[in-house]
Amino acid sequence: MRKWAQEGLEDVRRVADGWRWGRRSQVPRSAEPFVPARQSTVFHTDWARTRAAQVAREVAQKGALEPLFRSQVRTSVEGLDVLAGLEGPVIFAANHASHLDTPLILLSLPTRWRRRTAVAAAADYFFDTWWRAVGSSIVFNTFPIERRGGTMATTPGEVLADGWSLVIFPEGTRSPDGFVGRFQFGAAYLATQHQVPVIPIAHRGTFAAMPRGQGWPSPGRRRLTVRFGEPLRPGSDESPREFAPRIRDAVAALLDEDRSTWWEARRRAADGATHDPAGPDTAQWRRVWEQTATVPAPEAGPRRAWPD
């Protein structure tokens, strides 16, 4: 009886394997014709850089975004003097830890720079719905870049050629733990191809204020710092692969300076002993725990450039 039941069950399985449930194809996958992957929808953002859009963006940034931003966090900005004498366009290259990074950088820039700066944003995140695409384009002057390949409506090179500076996050995505990840070659490639300087930017506190997965800044008005570094210019025969590490090293030196003093950071940089911005090789929860600590307030009086 048992043997009969087993044979009957095997017959049922054989029939089920051969049955076209849902009319599935009888052609093996290896023999199916090639079908190109569907490309993502192209979202044009040229309109966001027209005169009318610039006026609307100025009202949105100064009338709504900045008061809201200042009500949630406290900011400290250093190094804007590096922009003196530069005409633009330039590429602002910064570490990326939070959605607060973009408003922090834009609202820290002098007015004439902020009004002529566009932000490269991930097409699969900021341009996946029409309302998010329109909103980010108006408020932050974003344009889509494809992280996974596909068609772009506007290339970063075209935006640079029109005289707009760019904010680019070379890591390509927000850090999962607040530490700096590997820099991709996009910013370095644009700088070498269009011979524009790169302004390295380092900021701290945005991960603690609003880490990845959090939709609103933490209470208590966390302190954020942002520091602008000296312009980096690619050499005439320097490749993007060679230039990208220089950009990351500059960001690392700025982070080191923000935690100590200008002189101490310069000495470590000269000795090749700058702290690795990738952080310690330890458990993930410890890395997150360290980066969620509030950035300490500056000492009373002017900031020290030299150690005691």
URUR-V961634 format. One record per residue. N is the residue number from 1. OMEGA is omega in whole degrees, 0 to 359 (NA if undefined). NEAR is the number of other ideal C-beta (glycine too) atoms within 8 Angstrom. Layout:
N;OMEGA;NEAR, N;OMEGA;NEAR
This chain:
1;181;4, 2;179;5, 3;179;6, 4;179;7, 5;180;8, 6;179;8, 7;177;8, 8;178;8, 9;178;8, 10;177;8, 11;179;8, 12;179;8, 13;180;8, 14;178;8, 15;180;8, 16;179;8, 17;182;6, 18;182;5, 19;181;6, 20;178;6, 21;182;6, 22;180;4, 23;179;4, 24;184;6, 25;176;4, 26;179;4, 27;178;6, 28;180;5, 29;182;5, 30;181;4, 31;180;5, 32;179;9, 33;180;3, 34;177;4, 35;181;5, 36;178;4, 37;181;4, 38;180;4, 39;181;5, 40;181;9, 41;179;4, 42;178;7, 43;182;9, 44;182;7, 45;178;13, 46;181;8, 47;182;8, 48;179;12, 49;173;12, 50;182;8, 51;181;5, 52;179;6, 53;178;13, 54;178;10, 55;179;8, 56;180;9, 57;178;12, 58;178;9, 59;181;9, 60;183;11, 61;184;13, 62;182;7, 63;184;8, 64;186;8, 65;185;12, 66;177;10, 67;179;8, 68;181;8, 69;181;11, 70;180;8, 71;184;6, 72;183;9, 73;172;14, 74;186;7, 75;175;12, 76;186;9, 77;179;10, 78;169;10, 79;181;9, 80;179;10, 81;180;5, 82;180;11, 83;180;11, 84;179;5, 85;177;3, 86;180;9, 87;184;2, 88;2;8, 89;176;10, 90;174;12, 91;175;15, 92;182;13, 93;187;13, 94;170;14, 95;189;14, 96;183;11, 97;188;13, 98;173;12, 99;176;6, 100;184;12, 101;184;15, 102;177;10, 103;178;10, 104;182;15, 105;183;14, 106;183;13, 107;176;12, 108;183;9, 109;171;11, 110;187;7, 111;184;6, 112;177;6, 113;182;11, 114;183;11, 115;181;8, 116;180;10, 117;176;14, 118;185;12, 119;175;12, 120;184;12, 121;182;13, 122;182;11, 123;184;15, 124;179;9, 125;186;7, 126;183;11, 127;179;14, 128;175;8, 129;185;6, 130;184;5, 131;177;6, 132;180;10, 133;181;14, 134;182;8, 135;181;8, 136;179;12, 137;180;14, 138;188;12, 139;187;10, 140;182;11, 141;180;14, 142;169;13, 143;188;15, 144;169;15, 145;183;11, 146;177;11, 147;184;8, 148;181;5, 149;180;3, 150;184;8, 151;177;7, 152;177;10, 153;181;10, 154;178;11, 155;177;6, 156;179;13, 157;178;9, 158;179;8, 159;176;13, 160;181;15, 161;178;7, 162;176;7, 163;180;7, 164;171;12, 165;184;13, 166;166;16, 167;181;13, 168;175;13, 169;187;12, 170;178;13, 171;177;13, 172;180;9, 173;179;9, 174;179;10, 175;178;14, 176;182;5, 177;178;10, 178;178;13, 179;185;10, 180;178;12, 181;180;8, 182;178;4, 183;173;12, 184;190;9, 185;186;9, 186;181;12, 187;180;15, 188;180;16, 189;180;9, 190;181;15, 191;181;17, 192;181;12, 193;185;7, 194;177;9, 195;175;7, 196;180;10, 197;176;10, 198;175;16, 199;178;14, 200;180;14, 201;175;15, 202;178;15, 203;178;15, 204;174;10, 205;183;13, 206;178;13, 207;178;14, 208;182;13, 209;181;13, 210;182;11, 211;179;12, 212;181;9, 213;179;3, 214;187;8, 215;182;2, 216;181;5, 217;178;10, 218;179;8, 219;177;4, 220;179;5, 221;179;8, 222;181;13, 223;177;13, 224;174;16, 225;177;13, 226;186;14, 227;180;13, 228;182;12, 229;179;14, 230;180;6, 231;174;9, 232;179;14, 233;179;8, 234;176;11, 235;184;6, 236;180;4, 237;182;4, 238;181;8, 239;176;7, 240;179;10, 241;178;7, 242;184;8, 243;183;15, 244;177;14, 245;178;8, 246;178;9, 247;180;16, 248;178;12, 249;179;10, 250;177;12, 251;179;17, 252;180;14, 253;178;14, 254;176;15, 255;178;14, 256;179;14, 257;182;14, 258;181;11, 259;184;7, 260;176;8, 261;179;10, 262;184;8, 263;180;9, 264;180;11, 265;179;14, 266;179;10, 267;179;8, 268;179;12, 269;179;12, 270;179;6, 271;183;6, 272;185;5, 273;178;6, 274;180;11, 275;180;9, 276;181;6, 277;177;11, 278;176;6, 279;183;11, 280;177;6, 281;183;2, 282;182;5, 283;183;5, 284;183;7, 285;178;6, 286;177;9, 287;179;14, 288;180;11, 289;180;8, 290;184;10, 291;177;14, 292;176;9, 293;180;7, 294;177;8, 295;183;11, 296;179;5, 297;179;4, 298;178;6, 299;178;5, 300;181;3, 301;181;3, 302;181;3, 303;180;6, 304;173;8, 305;182;6, 306;177;7, 307;178;7, 308;NA;3
